[in-house]
Amino acid sequence: MSEIFLGLGGGSGEGGERQVLRLDRANRHGLIAGATGTGKTVTLQTIAEQFSAAGVPVFMADVKGDLSGVCMAGSPQFKNAAILESRAREIGITDYAYADNPAVFWDIYGEQGHPVRTTISEMGPLLLARLMDLNETQEGVLNIVFRLADDEGLLLLDLEDLQAMLAYVALNGTQLALKYGNVSKASVGTIQRQLLALESQGAAQFFGEPALEIADFIKCDDQGRGYINVLAADKLMRSPKLYATFLLWLLSELFEVLPEVGDPEKPKLVFFFDEAHLLFDDAPKALQDKVEQVVRLVRSKGVGVYFVTQNPIDIPEEIAGQLGNRVQHALRAFTPRDKRAIKAAAETFRINPKLDVEAAITELKVGEALVSTLGDDGAPSVVQRTLVAPPRSRLGPITDKERAIVQSISPFEGKYDTRVDRESAEEVLAAKAADAAATAQEVEEKGRDEVAKQERRSPGLWDGIGGKVAKAAAGAAAASAGSILAQTMQGKKSRASPKASAASAAAGTVGDALGKAIGFPGLGRFARNLIGGLMR
C-alpha cells in the first residue's frame, strides 16, 4: 500500500480521476477545512484508518467525542449505512467492508483514557516562557530557576516544584545574584500569576509522573496496523491554553526525540489537530513562531501534521504555506470574513481550467470536497471536486462499556494510570524549612551554643537563607502555643504538639514574609509551596 484513497474526482465532470494521498508525501503536512456539518470529521476518520492499515501510527484529538468509533467496525444496521455503502459503489470501491482499527485512548484528565503527563523539566524554560508570554527579564528569572535546580540536583516534576523553586529564588535573590544574576521579585510574582492561570485550566494534572514516553505513540499491533491514539478533548477544549500547551509540547518533544529520516516511504507518525485555531487564537507572536519552526522541521523526522479547522484563514500564513496536502469542504458566505476565507482558499489551489473553485467551495455537498495533494515530483495536483471515500469503522461515539473493553486490552494498561509523586524540589525545600524551624525551636529550648555543637540537619541549598529562616522561626516559636499556620491557613486552632506547632508557626511566618516580598501578602499557596507536606 503506497497511497491513501481519498475519493473520486468527478463532481463537476472532471472525468472520474482517483484522488490519492501518496504515503511518501504524507509527511509534507496537510489541511482539512470546512464549515460545521460538511463532513470534515468523516474525512479525517477515513484518512486515519487508512494510515493505520498502512502501518502508520496516528494521533488525533477527539473534540466532539465521535471519533472514538474508529476502534469499532461499522454495521449495516447503522442509520447511515445505506449512504456509506452507496457512496462506496458510486466511487468504485469493490471490496468495501466494515472493519475496526487498533486504538488507544488518552485523556489529560485521566477520565476517558490513559493520563497524559509530562514534567516541568521536559517542558523546559523556553517553551514555558513562550506559553506564558513572559518578557525577556521574566524569562531570565525562569532560566535561573531551572539552572539552579540542575546545579543542586533538584527535580522539577510538577507545578508545585516550580512554584516552590520560584519562592526560594525570590527569598534568596541577593545571594543568588552573585552567581546567576539579578532576580526581580516583581518578575517572580508575574510568573507565579501566569502559573496560577495555567493551573486553573487543569495544568496540574498535565505536569507530573509517570511522564508519557513518546515512543508509545509510535507503535503497531501484531498485525502490523498502526495504533490510532485518540485524545479525549471534549473537556480539554474548555481550557484552550492547556490544549495549546499540550499540542506544542508534543510536537516539540517529537522533534527533539526522533532522528532525521528525510523523506521516508511512509511517515513514522501522523497528527490530526482538530479545532486547530485554538493553537493560534490570542497566541503571542513568539509562540506562533515556535509552532511554525516545529512544523517546518518535524517533516524531516518523518512526522506529518494535519490541521483540521472550520476556516482556512484560521491558520497563520507562515504555517499554511507548509501544508502541501489539502481537503477543502464547503464554506458558507454569510459574512465579509467568510467571503475573504472563500477567496483565500480558492487562491491556494493549483488552477483547474474546468472548475470555478471559488463558486464550487460554496456549492459542495456533504461528503464532497476540493482536493489537491502532492504528486511524485512534489508539485501539487490540479484541484478536483471530489466525492470523499466512506470510512469502514463506526461513525459516532462508542459506549462507556466499549471504551472500558478497549482500554483493558491496551498495550499500556497500568503503565500511566497511577500518578507517582516521588521526592522532588517541593519536598526537598519543605524538608529544609522543617529542619530550620525545628532548629529554631531547639535554640529556644537548649540555647544557641548547645545546638551549634550538633551536626547540621540539612546542609546545602537552604544555607543561603538559614539566618533569615532561623530569625523568622525563632520569632514564631516564641509566640503563643496556638498554631499560627493553622490559624492563618485553616481558620481553626491547632491540635498538634507544642513542638510541631512551633515548627508550623515558623514555616507560616516565612511563607507570609515571602508572599509580601513578591506582591502577594498572606497568599496561602506560597506558604504551602514552601512547607509542602510538612505537617502531614
N, C-alpha and C positions, 0 to 999 in steps of 0.2 A: 504494500500500500504506500504510494508515494504522493497522494493528494487527498484532499478532503472535498467531497462533492457538496457544493453549496446549493445548487439548483440549476434550472434550465432557463436560459435566455429565450425570450420569445413573446413576452407580454405585449410587445409593440411590433411584432413581426420581424424580429432580428434573425430568425432562421433556426431557432432551437439549439443554440450552442450551449454545450456544457460549461457551467461556471464552476471553477475549482480553485481551491487554495493549495498551492504547492507546499509540501512539508518542508522542502529545503529553502523556502522563502517565508515560512511562518514566523521566524524569529525577527522579521522586519516590522513587527508590530501591526496594529490594526485598530479600526474604529467601527463600532456598531451603534448607529444612531437612529432616532425616530421618535415620534410623539407617542404618548401613552396609548397602549392598546393596538399598536400597529404590528406587533409580532417580534419585538427585539428579544424578549426572554426566550421565545421558542427557537429563534435563530441561534442564540447563544447555546441553548441546550443541544441543538443539532450539531453544532460545531464541536462542542465539548465532548460529546460522546464519540464522535469520530476520531478526535485526537486520542482519546482513551483507547479505542480499538486499535489505533496505530502504535500503541506502546508509549504514548507521550503523557506523562502526568499533568494534571490540570488543577489550577486553583481558581475558585470563583466565589464571590461574595453573594450570598442569598439574601437580597434586600427585602423581598416580599414574602419569603418563606415557601415559594412554589418551586424553586429549583431542587428541593430535596427529593422530588420524584425521580431524579435522574438515576437513583440507585435501584429502582423497581421497573420491571418490564411493563410496557403499556398493555392494554387489554382491548379486545373487540367490544367489550361491554362499556368502555369509557364513552362518555356522551359525545366526544368529538372524534371518536374512532373512524366513523364513516368519512369525515372530512380528510383525516390524515391518510387513510387508505386511498381515497380518490386522488389526492394530490400525488401520492407515490406513483399511481398508474399514469397520471397525466404527464409526469416528467420522466417516465420510462424506467422507474426502479422496479425491476422484475423480481428481486429477491427480498422485497420488503417484509420484515417480520419483527415483532416486538422483542425487545431484549433489554436486560438490565445492564448496569455498569458497576464496577467496583468503586465504592465511595467511602470516604472517611469524613465524619462531621466534626467541626471545630467551633468553638464559641469562646470569645474572650471572657465572658461571664461564667463559663462552665456549666450552663444550664441545658443547652441543646447539643452539646458535643464536648470533645476533649478541650480543656482550657488551653488558651494560647498565652504564653508568657515570654517575656524577655527580661533581662536585668538592666539596671541603670548603667552598669559598666559597658554592656554590649551596645546600648543605645549611643553612649558616648556624649561628650560635652558639645561637640559641634552640632550634631543633629538636634539635641535637646535645646540648644540656644536658638536654633533657627525655628523650631516648633513654637518656642515661647516668644519669638520675635524680640530677643534681647539685643540691646545695643552693644557696642564694642567693649565698653567698660564692664557691663554686666556679664558678657561672655567671658571676659578675662577672669572675673571672680569665679565663674563656674569652672574654668580651666584650672584655677588654683585648687579648688576643691577636689577635682579629680586627681591632680598631681600629688596633692598631699595624701590622699587616700592610697595612691600607689606607693609613695615613699614609706608610708607607715604600715603597709600591708593590710589595710582595712578594705573589706569587701563592700562595694556599693551594689546592693541587690534590689532593693525596693525603694519606694518613695520615702519611707521613714529613715532609711540610711542617708539619703541625700539631704533630707531636712535636718537631721542631726549633725551632719558634717557642715552644713551651712551655718547652723547655730554655733558650732565650735569655732569656725573660721571668723564669724562676726565677733565673738568674745575674745579671740586671740589675734585680732588684726595687727596690733602693734608688733607682737613678737614674730608673726609670720612675715611681716613686710620685709625684714632683712633678707630673707631667702627667696620669697615668692613674689614680692611686690605689694603695693598698697591694696588694701581691701576696704571698700566703701560699705559702711553699714546700710546706707540707702540702697545700694545695689543688691545686697543680700536680701533686704526687705522686698524689693521688686521681684527677685527670683522666687522667693517664698510665696508671694501672692500669685504668681503665674503657676506655681506648683499646686496651690490650692485650687485654682481654676481647673487644672488637669484632673486633680483628684475628684472634684465634684462631678466630673463626667465618667468616673469609673476607672481612672488610670491606675488606682491602687491594685486592682485585680490584674492588670496587664503586666505590671512590674513585679517580678519575683521569681521563684524557682519551684519546680524544675522548668528551666527555660527550653523553649522549642529548639530542637535540632533541625536545621534547615534540610538536612538530608532526608528527614522523614516526610517532606513534601515531594520528594523525588523518588517514588517507589512504584513498582509494578506488581501485579498479583501473580499467582503461579501460572496463569495462562498468558502472561506477557502483556496484559492490558494495563495501561497507566491508571493509577488511582485518581479519582476525581475528589479533590479536597474541597468540601463545601463549608464555607464560613457562615454561620448563622449571624446575619447582620440586621435583622428587623429591629432589635433593641439597640444595637450599636449605632444605627442611623440617627438616633436621637442625641447622640454625642459626636457630632461631626469632627471635633478636634481630635478625639480619641481615634476615630476611624482613619483620619488622615495620618495620625501618628503611627498607627499600625501599618498602613499601606506603605508609607515611606520607609519605615524601618525594615519591612520585609524585602523591598526592592534593594535597599542599601546592603542588607545582610547577604542577599544573593550575589550581589556584585562583589562583595568582599570575599565570600567563601568559594564561589565556583571558579574553576580555572578557565583560561581563554581557550575557546574551541573554534573560533572563526565562524564559518558557515557550515554547520553540520547537516547531515542528510535529513534530520528531523530535530525539532527542539528538544532540549532536556526538560523543559517545563514551560507551560503556557499559563498566563494570568489573565483573568477577566475581571476588571474592576467596574462593577455596576455603580450607578449614580456617581460617575467619575467627577462630576462638577464639585462634589464636596471636598475633593482633594485640592481644589483651587479657589473656592469661594473664600473671600476675605483672607487669603493666604498672603503672607509677606513676600516681597519680591525674592528675597534670599531663598525662601522655601521653594518657590516655583523654579528658581534656577537649579536647585538641588534635584528636583524631580526631572527636569529636562536633562541634566547631566547623567543621571542614572539611566533614564530611558535611552539616551544615546549610546551609552557604553555597555549596558547589560545585554545588548544584542549579541556582542561577540562572546558572551558567556553561554550562548545557546538558549536564552530566555526570550520568549515572545510576550509582549504586553498588549492587551486589547482593552481599550476604554469603551465602556458602554454608557451612553448618556442620551438624554432626550434631544438636546440641541447641539449640533456640532460646534457652534461658536462658544460652547462652554469650555472647550479645550483651548488653552493658550496657543497662539500661532506657532511659537517656537517648538512646541511639543507636537501639535497637529501635523507639522511638516515631517515628522519622523514616522508617521503612521502610513505604511505602504499599502495595506490591505483594507478595503472599505466596503461596508454594507450599510446602505442608507435606506431606511424605511421612510414612510410618509411623514411629511411635516405639514402643519396647518398654518395658513397665513391669516391669522386673526389680528395681529398687532404689527406695528412697524418693525419691531425686533424680529418677529417671525419672518417677515419678508426679507430682512437682511440675512437671516440664517439660511433661507432657501437659496438666495443668490450666492452666498458664500459657499454653500455645499455644492451647488452646481458648478462653480468655478474650479473646484478642486479636482474634478474628474477629467480624465482624458476624453476629448470631444468625440462623440459618436454622431456623424452627419445624419444618421437616420433617426435620431432621438432628440427631442426638445427636453433636455434634462430638467430645466427649471420648472417647466409645466408638469413633467412626469412626477416630480417629487410630491406635488400636491394631489396627484391623481392615484397614487399607488394604493392598492387594496391591502387588507390584512393578509400577511403571508407573502407579499410582494416586496421587492427591494431593488434598488440600483446597486450593482455590484461591480467593483473593479479590484483586481488583485495583481500581484507582481508575477510576471512571466519568467521563463527560464533565463532570459537575458537581463532580468532585474528591472525591466521597464513595466509601468502599469498598463494593464489591459484596457481596451476601449470599454467605457461604461455600458452595461447592458441592463435592461429591465428584466428582472429575474423572478421566476416562481421558486420560492425557497423550499428546499427539501424538508420533509417532516422528520421529527425525532422518532426514535424507536422505543424510548423509555417513557415513563408515565408523565403526563402533563399535570402539574398540580402537586400539592404537598403530600407528604406521607403522614401516617398517623403516629402518635406517640409510641404505640406498641411496636410499629415497624421500625421507628428510629432506634428504639432500645435494642431490637434484634440486630440491626446493622452495627450498632456500637459494640455489642457483645462479641462480634467476630472481627472487630477492628484489630489490625496488627499492632496498634499502640495501646490496647486496653490495659489500664493500670499504670501506664508509664507517666502520664501527666495529670492524672485525675486528682491526686492528693497533693496539696500545697506543702512545700518544705520551707521551714523558717530556721535556717542554721545561723550560727553566730556571725554577725557582720558588723558594720560600722556602728549602727544604733546600739547594739548590745554592748560592744566594747566601750563606747563612750558612756553608756549608762553605768557600766561597772566602775569606770573611773570616777564618775560623780558619786557613786555609792561609797567607794573607798575614801574619797575626800571627806564626805560627810561623816563617815564613821571615825576617821582620824580626828576630825574636829571635836566629836563627842568625847573621844578618849583624852584629848587635850584638856577638855573641861573637867574630866573626872580625875586624871592622873597627873596633869601638868605637862608642859611642853618638853622639859628635859627628859622625863621618863619615856615619853612617846618617841623622842628623837633617837633613842637607843634601839628602837625596833627596826626590823627590816621594812623597807618601803613596800607598801601594798601593791601599787600599780605604777612602776617606773615607766618612763617613755612619754607618750603623747600628751598626757594630762599635765606633765610637769610645768609646761609653759604658763599655766594659769593656776598652778597649785596655790599660790599665795592668795589669789582672789577668791578661789573656792573655799579655802580654809577660813578666810575672813568672813565670807558670807555665811558659811556653815556654822562658825562659832557664834555669830550673832543670832542665828536662828535657834541653835541649841540652847541658848541662854533664855529664850522666850518661855512662855508658859507651857505646861505639859500638853495643852491642846495642839493637835497637829495642824500646822499652817497649811501644809499641802492639801490635807483633807478639806479644810475649811474653804480654801480658795478655789479648788478644782472640783470638789464633790458636794460642797454645801452641807456637810454634816461633820460631827465630831469623830475623831479617830478613836478606834478601839485597840490600836497597836500598842506594843510595849513602849516604855519611855525612850529606850534606845532607838527603836525603829521610828518613833515619832520625831526624834531629834534629827535623824538622818533624812527623813522625808521632808521635814521643815527646811533643812539646809538646801536640799535639792530644789525645793519650791522657790526659795529665795533666789538662788542662782538663776532659775528659769525666768522668774519675774524680772530680774535685772536685765537679762538678755533681751526679753521682749521689749522693754523700754528702750534699750540701746538701739534696736533696729526698727523702731517705729510702731511696735505692737504692744503697748502697755497691757500687762495682765493676760496676754493671749495664752490660754492654757495649752495649746498644741505645742508651742515651743518648749514649755516645761516638760511635757510628756516626751518630746523627742530627746531631751537631754537625759531623762532618767529611765526611759524605756520601761522595762518591766521591773523596776527597782523594788516595788513593794509587793510584787506578785509572789 
